[in-house]
C-alpha cells in the first residue's frame, strides 16, 4: 500500500514539474488516500494482534 502511495507521489511531482496541475493534484490526492488506508490497515492489524509478516 505504501509502495503505491510513493508511486503516486512521484507521479505528482513529475506532473507538477511539467505543468500538469490537475494530474499532479489528483495523483497527490490518491497518494494521501493510500497512506491513510495503509495506516488504517496497520492499526487494525496491531489491535487485532496480527503483525505484518516480514517475508523471506
PDB file of N, CA, C, O and CB in Angstrom:
ATOM      1  N   UNK A   1       0.821  -1.181   0.000  1.00  0.00           N
ATOM      2  CA  UNK A   1       0.000   0.000   0.000  1.00  0.00           C
ATOM      3  C   UNK A   1       0.874   1.257   0.000  1.00  0.00           C
ATOM      4  O   UNK A   1       0.622   2.204  -0.745  1.00  0.00           O
ATOM      5  CB  UNK A   1      -0.939  -0.009   1.203  1.00  0.00           C
ATOM      6  N   UNK A   2       1.890   1.246   0.837  1.00  0.00           N
ATOM      7  CA  UNK A   2       2.779   2.414   0.865  1.00  0.00           C
ATOM      8  C   UNK A   2       3.596   2.534  -0.422  1.00  0.00           C
ATOM      9  O   UNK A   2       3.995   3.629  -0.819  1.00  0.00           O
ATOM     10  CB  UNK A   2       3.721   2.332   2.071  1.00  0.00           C
ATOM     11  N   UNK A   3       3.836   1.400  -1.062  1.00  0.00           N
ATOM     12  CA  UNK A   3       4.543   1.411  -2.343  1.00  0.00           C
ATOM     13  C   UNK A   3       3.730   2.192  -3.377  1.00  0.00           C
ATOM     14  O   UNK A   3       4.279   3.016  -4.109  1.00  0.00           O
ATOM     15  CB  UNK A   3       4.809  -0.038  -2.839  1.00  0.00           C
ATOM     16  N   UNK A   4       2.428   1.934  -3.435  1.00  0.00           N
ATOM     17  CA  UNK A   4       1.568   2.645  -4.381  1.00  0.00           C
ATOM     18  C   UNK A   4       1.476   4.124  -4.033  1.00  0.00           C
ATOM     19  O   UNK A   4       1.428   4.971  -4.926  1.00  0.00           O
ATOM     20  CB  UNK A   4       0.170   2.024  -4.403  1.00  0.00           C
ATOM     21  N   UNK A   5       1.452   4.441  -2.742  1.00  0.00           N
ATOM     22  CA  UNK A   5       1.414   5.845  -2.328  1.00  0.00           C
ATOM     23  C   UNK A   5       2.667   6.569  -2.812  1.00  0.00           C
ATOM     24  O   UNK A   5       2.590   7.689  -3.317  1.00  0.00           O
ATOM     25  CB  UNK A   5       1.286   5.960  -0.790  1.00  0.00           C
ATOM     26  N   UNK A   6       3.810   5.928  -2.655  1.00  0.00           N
ATOM     27  CA  UNK A   6       5.066   6.530  -3.100  1.00  0.00           C
ATOM     28  C   UNK A   6       5.065   6.741  -4.618  1.00  0.00           C
ATOM     29  O   UNK A   6       5.526   7.776  -5.101  1.00  0.00           O
ATOM     30  CB  UNK A   6       6.258   5.646  -2.688  1.00  0.00           C
ATOM     31  N   UNK A   7       4.554   5.775  -5.361  1.00  0.00           N
ATOM     32  CA  UNK A   7       4.471   5.911  -6.822  1.00  0.00           C
ATOM     33  C   UNK A   7       3.592   7.096  -7.206  1.00  0.00           C
ATOM     34  O   UNK A   7       3.948   7.873  -8.092  1.00  0.00           O
ATOM     35  CB  UNK A   7       3.920   4.618  -7.458  1.00  0.00           C
ATOM     36  N   UNK A   8       2.439   7.240  -6.538  1.00  0.00           N
ATOM     37  CA  UNK A   8       1.556   8.356  -6.874  1.00  0.00           C
ATOM     38  C   UNK A   8       2.178   9.694  -6.499  1.00  0.00           C
ATOM     39  O   UNK A   8       1.973  10.681  -7.206  1.00  0.00           O
ATOM     40  CB  UNK A   8       0.213   8.194  -6.174  1.00  0.00           C
ATOM     41  N   UNK A   9       2.940   9.753  -5.393  1.00  0.00           N
ATOM     42  CA  UNK A   9       3.606  10.995  -5.032  1.00  0.00           C
ATOM     43  C   UNK A   9       4.681  11.354  -6.056  1.00  0.00           C
ATOM     44  O   UNK A   9       4.861  12.529  -6.374  1.00  0.00           O
ATOM     45  CB  UNK A   9       4.219  10.881  -3.634  1.00  0.00           C
ATOM     46  N   UNK A  10       5.390  10.365  -6.568  1.00  0.00           N
ATOM     47  CA  UNK A  10       6.409  10.632  -7.595  1.00  0.00           C
ATOM     48  C   UNK A  10       5.749  11.107  -8.882  1.00  0.00           C
ATOM     49  O   UNK A  10       6.244  12.029  -9.531  1.00  0.00           O
ATOM     50  CB  UNK A  10       7.261   9.367  -7.868  1.00  0.00           C
ATOM     51  N   UNK A  11       4.637  10.485  -9.254  1.00  0.00           N
ATOM     52  CA  UNK A  11       3.898  10.929 -10.449  1.00  0.00           C
ATOM     53  C   UNK A  11       3.422  12.360 -10.256  1.00  0.00           C
ATOM     54  O   UNK A  11       3.464  13.161 -11.190  1.00  0.00           O
ATOM     55  CB  UNK A  11       2.688   9.992 -10.740  1.00  0.00           C
ATOM     56  N   UNK A  12       2.968  12.687  -9.051  1.00  0.00           N
ATOM     57  CA  UNK A  12       2.511  14.046  -8.772  1.00  0.00           C
ATOM     58  C   UNK A  12       3.659  15.048  -8.905  1.00  0.00           C
ATOM     59  O   UNK A  12       3.467  16.132  -9.457  1.00  0.00           O
ATOM     60  CB  UNK A  12       1.900  14.125  -7.366  1.00  0.00           C
ATOM     61  N   UNK A  13       4.840  14.702  -8.411  1.00  0.00           N
ATOM     62  CA  UNK A  13       5.984  15.600  -8.525  1.00  0.00           C
ATOM     63  C   UNK A  13       6.387  15.823  -9.979  1.00  0.00           C
ATOM     64  O   UNK A  13       6.645  16.954 -10.390  1.00  0.00           O
ATOM     65  CB  UNK A  13       7.163  15.047  -7.741  1.00  0.00           C
ATOM     66  N   UNK A  14       6.438  14.752 -10.748  1.00  0.00           N
ATOM     67  CA  UNK A  14       6.812  14.868 -12.164  1.00  0.00           C
ATOM     68  C   UNK A  14       5.766  15.679 -12.922  1.00  0.00           C
ATOM     69  O   UNK A  14       6.110  16.527 -13.744  1.00  0.00           O
ATOM     70  CB  UNK A  14       6.972  13.469 -12.805  1.00  0.00           C
ATOM     71  N   UNK A  15       4.491  15.417 -12.645  1.00  0.00           N
ATOM     72  CA  UNK A  15       3.425  16.159 -13.330  1.00  0.00           C
ATOM     73  C   UNK A  15       3.475  17.641 -12.963  1.00  0.00           C
ATOM     74  O   UNK A  15       3.238  18.499 -13.813  1.00  0.00           O
ATOM     75  CB  UNK A  15       2.044  15.571 -12.976  1.00  0.00           C
ATOM     76  N   UNK A  16       3.780  17.943 -11.704  1.00  0.00           N
ATOM     77  CA  UNK A  16       3.875  19.345 -11.291  1.00  0.00           C
ATOM     78  C   UNK A  16       5.042  20.039 -11.981  1.00  0.00           C
ATOM     79  O   UNK A  16       4.937  21.197 -12.387  1.00  0.00           O
ATOM     80  CB  UNK A  16       4.029  19.447  -9.767  1.00  0.00           C
ATOM     81  N   UNK A  17       6.151  19.325 -12.109  1.00  0.00           N
ATOM     82  CA  UNK A  17       7.309  19.917 -12.793  1.00  0.00           C
ATOM     83  C   UNK A  17       7.023  20.174 -14.266  1.00  0.00           C
ATOM     84  O   UNK A  17       7.547  21.125 -14.846  1.00  0.00           O
ATOM     85  CB  UNK A  17       8.528  19.006 -12.657  1.00  0.00           C
ATOM     86  N   UNK A  18       6.193  19.331 -14.872  1.00  0.00           N
ATOM     87  CA  UNK A  18       5.867  19.501 -16.286  1.00  0.00           C
ATOM     88  C   UNK A  18       4.689  20.444 -16.517  1.00  0.00           C
ATOM     89  O   UNK A  18       4.351  20.751 -17.660  1.00  0.00           O
ATOM     90  CB  UNK A  18       5.564  18.160 -16.901  1.00  0.00           C
ATOM     91  N   UNK A  19       4.062  20.905 -15.428  1.00  0.00           N
ATOM     92  CA  UNK A  19       2.982  21.883 -15.567  1.00  0.00           C
ATOM     93  C   UNK A  19       1.589  21.297 -15.609  1.00  0.00           C
ATOM     94  O   UNK A  19       0.633  22.028 -15.869  1.00  0.00           O
ATOM     95  CB  UNK A  19       3.193  22.669 -16.784  1.00  0.00           C
ATOM     96  N   UNK A  20       1.437  20.018 -15.365  1.00  0.00           N
ATOM     97  CA  UNK A  20       0.119  19.399 -15.374  1.00  0.00           C
ATOM     98  C   UNK A  20      -0.459  19.457 -13.960  1.00  0.00           C
ATOM     99  O   UNK A  20      -0.367  18.496 -13.195  1.00  0.00           O
ATOM    100  CB  UNK A  20       0.192  17.927 -15.890  1.00  0.00           C
ATOM    101  N   UNK A  21      -1.052  20.598 -13.632  1.00  0.00           N
ATOM    102  CA  UNK A  21      -1.508  20.812 -12.267  1.00  0.00           C
ATOM    103  C   UNK A  21      -2.659  19.899 -11.890  1.00  0.00           C
ATOM    104  O   UNK A  21      -2.717  19.441 -10.749  1.00  0.00           O
ATOM    105  CB  UNK A  21      -1.918  22.243 -12.082  1.00  0.00           C
ATOM    106  N   UNK A  22      -3.574  19.618 -12.799  1.00  0.00           N
ATOM    107  CA  UNK A  22      -4.707  18.746 -12.498  1.00  0.00           C
ATOM    108  C   UNK A  22      -4.271  17.326 -12.203  1.00  0.00           C
ATOM    109  O   UNK A  22      -4.738  16.705 -11.248  1.00  0.00           O
ATOM    110  CB  UNK A  22      -5.687  18.747 -13.645  1.00  0.00           C
ATOM    111  N   UNK A  23      -3.372  16.818 -13.028  1.00  0.00           N
ATOM    112  CA  UNK A  23      -2.853  15.459 -12.830  1.00  0.00           C
ATOM    113  C   UNK A  23      -2.044  15.387 -11.542  1.00  0.00           C
ATOM    114  O   UNK A  23      -2.119  14.395 -10.818  1.00  0.00           O
ATOM    115  CB  UNK A  23      -1.985  15.024 -14.033  1.00  0.00           C
ATOM    116  N   UNK A  24      -1.276  16.423 -11.253  1.00  0.00           N
ATOM    117  CA  UNK A  24      -0.461  16.447 -10.041  1.00  0.00           C
ATOM    118  C   UNK A  24      -1.344  16.438  -8.803  1.00  0.00           C
ATOM    119  O   UNK A  24      -1.070  15.706  -7.852  1.00  0.00           O
ATOM    120  CB  UNK A  24       0.456  17.677 -10.030  1.00  0.00           C
ATOM    121  N   UNK A  25      -2.385  17.233  -8.805  1.00  0.00           N
ATOM    122  CA  UNK A  25      -3.296  17.280  -7.664  1.00  0.00           C
ATOM    123  C   UNK A  25      -4.019  15.973  -7.454  1.00  0.00           C
ATOM    124  O   UNK A  25      -4.171  15.514  -6.322  1.00  0.00           O
ATOM    125  CB  UNK A  25      -4.298  18.381  -7.843  1.00  0.00           C
ATOM    126  N   UNK A  26      -4.466  15.372  -8.541  1.00  0.00           N
ATOM    127  CA  UNK A  26      -5.173  14.101  -8.443  1.00  0.00           C
ATOM    128  C   UNK A  26      -4.250  12.988  -7.963  1.00  0.00           C
ATOM    129  O   UNK A  26      -4.651  12.160  -7.145  1.00  0.00           O
ATOM    130  CB  UNK A  26      -5.784  13.730  -9.789  1.00  0.00           C
ATOM    131  N   UNK A  27      -3.036  12.960  -8.459  1.00  0.00           N
ATOM    132  CA  UNK A  27      -2.074  11.941  -8.038  1.00  0.00           C
ATOM    133  C   UNK A  27      -1.711  12.110  -6.567  1.00  0.00           C
ATOM    134  O   UNK A  27      -1.595  11.124  -5.840  1.00  0.00           O
ATOM    135  CB  UNK A  27      -0.809  12.007  -8.905  1.00  0.00           C
ATOM    136  N   UNK A  28      -1.534  13.338  -6.129  1.00  0.00           N
ATOM    137  CA  UNK A  28      -1.234  13.582  -4.720  1.00  0.00           C
ATOM    138  C   UNK A  28      -2.396  13.158  -3.834  1.00  0.00           C
ATOM    139  O   UNK A  28      -2.188  12.611  -2.750  1.00  0.00           O
ATOM    140  CB  UNK A  28      -0.910  15.058  -4.490  1.00  0.00           C
ATOM    141  N   UNK A  29      -3.603  13.406  -4.287  1.00  0.00           N
ATOM    142  CA  UNK A  29      -4.787  13.007  -3.512  1.00  0.00           C
ATOM    143  C   UNK A  29      -4.868  11.489  -3.385  1.00  0.00           C
ATOM    144  O   UNK A  29      -5.147  10.969  -2.305  1.00  0.00           O
ATOM    145  CB  UNK A  29      -6.073  13.550  -4.171  1.00  0.00           C
ATOM    146  N   UNK A  30      -4.624  10.781  -4.480  1.00  0.00           N
ATOM    147  CA  UNK A  30      -4.618   9.313  -4.413  1.00  0.00           C
ATOM    148  C   UNK A  30      -3.494   8.812  -3.507  1.00  0.00           C
ATOM    149  O   UNK A  30      -3.666   7.829  -2.787  1.00  0.00           O
ATOM    150  CB  UNK A  30      -4.468   8.709  -5.824  1.00  0.00           C
ATOM    151  N   UNK A  31      -2.353   9.482  -3.544  1.00  0.00           N
ATOM    152  CA  UNK A  31      -1.261   9.108  -2.658  1.00  0.00           C
ATOM    153  C   UNK A  31      -1.657   9.228  -1.198  1.00  0.00           C
ATOM    154  O   UNK A  31      -1.380   8.326  -0.407  1.00  0.00           O
ATOM    155  CB  UNK A  31      -0.047   9.965  -2.934  1.00  0.00           C
ATOM    156  N   UNK A  32      -2.307  10.336  -0.826  1.00  0.00           N
ATOM    157  CA  UNK A  32      -2.747  10.509   0.559  1.00  0.00           C
ATOM    158  C   UNK A  32      -3.782   9.462   0.942  1.00  0.00           C
ATOM    159  O   UNK A  32      -3.773   8.967   2.069  1.00  0.00           O
ATOM    160  CB  UNK A  32      -3.320  11.911   0.765  1.00  0.00           C
ATOM    161  N   UNK A  33      -4.677   9.120   0.015  1.00  0.00           N
ATOM    162  CA  UNK A  33      -5.685   8.093   0.306  1.00  0.00           C
ATOM    163  C   UNK A  33      -5.000   6.765   0.589  1.00  0.00           C
ATOM    164  O   UNK A  33      -5.382   6.069   1.530  1.00  0.00           O
ATOM    165  CB  UNK A  33      -6.683   7.946  -0.872  1.00  0.00           C
ATOM    166  N   UNK A  34      -3.998   6.397  -0.202  1.00  0.00           N
ATOM    167  CA  UNK A  34      -3.288   5.143   0.028  1.00  0.00           C
ATOM    168  C   UNK A  34      -2.536   5.153   1.359  1.00  0.00           C
ATOM    169  O   UNK A  34      -2.473   4.128   2.038  1.00  0.00           O
ATOM    170  CB  UNK A  34      -2.317   4.876  -1.115  1.00  0.00           C
ATOM    171  N   UNK A  35      -1.969   6.292   1.736  1.00  0.00           N
ATOM    172  CA  UNK A  35      -1.277   6.382   3.024  1.00  0.00           C
ATOM    173  C   UNK A  35      -2.268   6.186   4.164  1.00  0.00           C
ATOM    174  O   UNK A  35      -1.987   5.449   5.110  1.00  0.00           O
ATOM    175  CB  UNK A  35      -0.556   7.742   3.166  1.00  0.00           C
ATOM    176  N   UNK A  36      -3.416   6.834   4.085  1.00  0.00           N
ATOM    177  CA  UNK A  36      -4.429   6.705   5.142  1.00  0.00           C
ATOM    178  C   UNK A  36      -4.941   5.272   5.232  1.00  0.00           C
ATOM    179  O   UNK A  36      -5.097   4.746   6.334  1.00  0.00           O
ATOM    180  CB  UNK A  36      -5.604   7.669   4.885  1.00  0.00           C
ATOM    181  N   UNK A  37      -5.202   4.637   4.104  1.00  0.00           N
ATOM    182  CA  UNK A  37      -5.676   3.252   4.109  1.00  0.00           C
ATOM    183  C   UNK A  37      -4.605   2.326   4.686  1.00  0.00           C
ATOM    184  O   UNK A  37      -4.931   1.402   5.431  1.00  0.00           O
ATOM    185  CB  UNK A  37      -6.059   2.803   2.679  1.00  0.00           C
ATOM    186  N   UNK A  38      -3.340   2.559   4.358  1.00  0.00           N
ATOM    187  CA  UNK A  38      -2.259   1.732   4.902  1.00  0.00           C
ATOM    188  C   UNK A  38      -2.173   1.887   6.419  1.00  0.00           C
ATOM    189  O   UNK A  38      -1.961   0.902   7.126  1.00  0.00           O
ATOM    190  CB  UNK A  38      -0.912   2.106   4.251  1.00  0.00           C
ATOM    191  N   UNK A  39      -2.332   3.105   6.926  1.00  0.00           N
ATOM    192  CA  UNK A  39      -2.287   3.324   8.365  1.00  0.00           C
ATOM    193  C   UNK A  39      -3.476   2.651   9.050  1.00  0.00           C
ATOM    194  O   UNK A  39      -3.327   2.084  10.132  1.00  0.00           O
ATOM    195  CB  UNK A  39      -2.269   4.828   8.678  1.00  0.00           C
ATOM    196  N   UNK A  40      -4.645   2.710   8.432  1.00  0.00           N
ATOM    197  CA  UNK A  40      -5.819   2.034   8.999  1.00  0.00           C
ATOM    198  C   UNK A  40      -5.597   0.529   9.038  1.00  0.00           C
ATOM    199  O   UNK A  40      -5.896  -0.114  10.045  1.00  0.00           O
ATOM    200  CB  UNK A  40      -7.087   2.365   8.182  1.00  0.00           C
ATOM    201  N   UNK A  41      -5.077  -0.041   7.954  1.00  0.00           N
ATOM    202  CA  UNK A  41      -4.799  -1.483   7.939  1.00  0.00           C
ATOM    203  C   UNK A  41      -3.776  -1.853   9.005  1.00  0.00           C
ATOM    204  O   UNK A  41      -3.916  -2.881   9.669  1.00  0.00           O
ATOM    205  CB  UNK A  41      -4.296  -1.920   6.555  1.00  0.00           C
ATOM    206  N   UNK A  42      -2.757  -1.032   9.174  1.00  0.00           N
ATOM    207  CA  UNK A  42      -1.741  -1.289  10.186  1.00  0.00           C
ATOM    208  C   UNK A  42      -2.342  -1.230  11.586  1.00  0.00           C
ATOM    209  O   UNK A  42      -2.047  -2.086  12.420  1.00  0.00           O
ATOM    210  CB  UNK A  42      -0.594  -0.284  10.059  1.00  0.00           C
ATOM    211  N   UNK A  43      -3.179  -0.237  11.851  1.00  0.00           N
ATOM    212  CA  UNK A  43      -3.805  -0.104  13.163  1.00  0.00           C
ATOM    213  C   UNK A  43      -4.729  -1.282  13.457  1.00  0.00           C
ATOM    214  O   UNK A  43      -4.731  -1.805  14.572  1.00  0.00           O
ATOM    215  CB  UNK A  43      -4.584   1.207  13.248  1.00  0.00           C
ATOM    216  N   UNK A  44      -5.511  -1.701  12.471  1.00  0.00           N
ATOM    217  CA  UNK A  44      -6.398  -2.850  12.665  1.00  0.00           C
ATOM    218  C   UNK A  44      -5.583  -4.107  12.921  1.00  0.00           C
ATOM    219  O   UNK A  44      -5.940  -4.916  13.777  1.00  0.00           O
ATOM    220  CB  UNK A  44      -7.312  -3.047  11.442  1.00  0.00           C
ATOM    221  N   UNK A  45      -4.504  -4.275  12.192  1.00  0.00           N
ATOM    222  CA  UNK A  45      -3.654  -5.448  12.389  1.00  0.00           C
ATOM    223  C   UNK A  45      -3.008  -5.482  13.754  1.00  0.00           C
ATOM    224  O   UNK A  45      -2.943  -6.535  14.388  1.00  0.00           O
ATOM    225  CB  UNK A  45      -2.592  -5.494  11.337  1.00  0.00           C
ATOM    226  N   UNK A  46      -2.528  -4.336  14.214  1.00  0.00           N
ATOM    227  CA  UNK A  46      -1.879  -4.274  15.529  1.00  0.00           C
ATOM    228  C   UNK A  46      -2.902  -4.485  16.638  1.00  0.00           C
ATOM    229  O   UNK A  46      -2.630  -5.204  17.599  1.00  0.00           O
ATOM    230  CB  UNK A  46      -1.159  -2.922  15.719  1.00  0.00           C
ATOM    231  N   UNK A  47      -4.069  -3.871  16.519  1.00  0.00           N
ATOM    232  CA  UNK A  47      -5.092  -4.003  17.555  1.00  0.00           C
ATOM    233  C   UNK A  47      -5.691  -5.401  17.606  1.00  0.00           C
ATOM    234  O   UNK A  47      -6.142  -5.837  18.665  1.00  0.00           O
ATOM    235  CB  UNK A  47      -6.189  -2.991  17.329  1.00  0.00           C
ATOM    236  N   UNK A  48      -5.704  -6.102  16.500  1.00  0.00           N
ATOM    237  CA  UNK A  48      -6.241  -7.457  16.487  1.00  0.00           C
ATOM    238  C   UNK A  48      -5.186  -8.503  16.865  1.00  0.00           C
ATOM    239  O   UNK A  48      -5.494  -9.689  16.981  1.00  0.00           O
ATOM    240  CB  UNK A  48      -6.810  -7.772  15.114  1.00  0.00           C
ATOM    241  N   UNK A  49      -3.965  -8.063  17.053  1.00  0.00           N
ATOM    242  CA  UNK A  49      -2.904  -8.985  17.486  1.00  0.00           C
ATOM    243  C   UNK A  49      -2.112  -9.587  16.349  1.00  0.00           C
ATOM    244  O   UNK A  49      -1.197 -10.376  16.586  1.00  0.00           O
ATOM    245  CB  UNK A  49      -3.492 -10.086  18.293  1.00  0.00           C
ATOM    246  N   UNK A  50      -2.436  -9.239  15.132  1.00  0.00           N
ATOM    247  CA  UNK A  50      -1.687  -9.753  13.980  1.00  0.00           C
ATOM    248  C   UNK A  50      -0.692  -8.705  13.533  1.00  0.00           C
ATOM    249  O   UNK A  50      -1.044  -7.539  13.354  1.00  0.00           O
ATOM    250  CB  UNK A  50      -2.638 -10.140  12.810  1.00  0.00           C
ATOM    251  N   UNK A  51       0.529  -9.111  13.355  1.00  0.00           N
ATOM    252  CA  UNK A  51       1.540  -8.206  12.842  1.00  0.00           C
ATOM    253  C   UNK A  51       1.877  -8.587  11.418  1.00  0.00           C
ATOM    254  O   UNK A  51       1.745  -9.756  11.056  1.00  0.00           O
ATOM    255  CB  UNK A  51       2.797  -8.224  13.723  1.00  0.00           C
ATOM    256  N   UNK A  52       2.306  -7.651  10.602  1.00  0.00           N
ATOM    257  CA  UNK A  52       2.655  -7.979   9.220  1.00  0.00           C
ATOM    258  C   UNK A  52       3.817  -8.959   9.153  1.00  0.00           C
ATOM    259  O   UNK A  52       4.765  -8.870   9.934  1.00  0.00           O
ATOM    260  CB  UNK A  52       3.002  -6.713   8.449  1.00  0.00           C
ATOM    261  N   UNK A  53       3.734  -9.889   8.217  1.00  0.00           N
ATOM    262  CA  UNK A  53       4.838 -10.840   8.045  1.00  0.00           C
ATOM    263  C   UNK A  53       6.002 -10.120   7.375  1.00  0.00           C
ATOM    264  O   UNK A  53       5.804  -9.225   6.554  1.00  0.00           O
ATOM    265  CB  UNK A  53       4.392 -12.083   7.200  1.00  0.00           C
ATOM    266  N   UNK A  54       7.201 -10.517   7.732  1.00  0.00           N
ATOM    267  CA  UNK A  54       8.396  -9.882   7.189  1.00  0.00           C
ATOM    268  C   UNK A  54       8.825 -10.462   5.866  1.00  0.00           C
ATOM    269  O   UNK A  54       9.630  -9.857   5.158  1.00  0.00           O
ATOM    270  CB  UNK A  54       9.516  -9.992   8.159  1.00  0.00           C
ATOM    271  N   UNK A  55       8.311 -11.616   5.516  1.00  0.00           N
ATOM    272  CA  UNK A  55       8.653 -12.225   4.226  1.00  0.00           C
ATOM    273  C   UNK A  55      10.021 -12.865   4.236  1.00  0.00           C
ATOM    274  O   UNK A  55      10.756 -12.765   5.218  1.00  0.00           O
ATOM    275  CB  UNK A  55       8.593 -11.195   3.130  1.00  0.00           C
ATOM    276  N   UNK A  56      10.367 -13.527   3.138  1.00  0.00           N
ATOM    277  CA  UNK A  56      11.650 -14.232   3.089  1.00  0.00           C
ATOM    278  C   UNK A  56      12.840 -13.318   2.914  1.00  0.00           C
ATOM    279  O   UNK A  56      13.977 -13.787   2.858  1.00  0.00           O
ATOM    280  CB  UNK A  56      11.637 -15.225   1.983  1.00  0.00           C
TER     281      UNK A  56
END
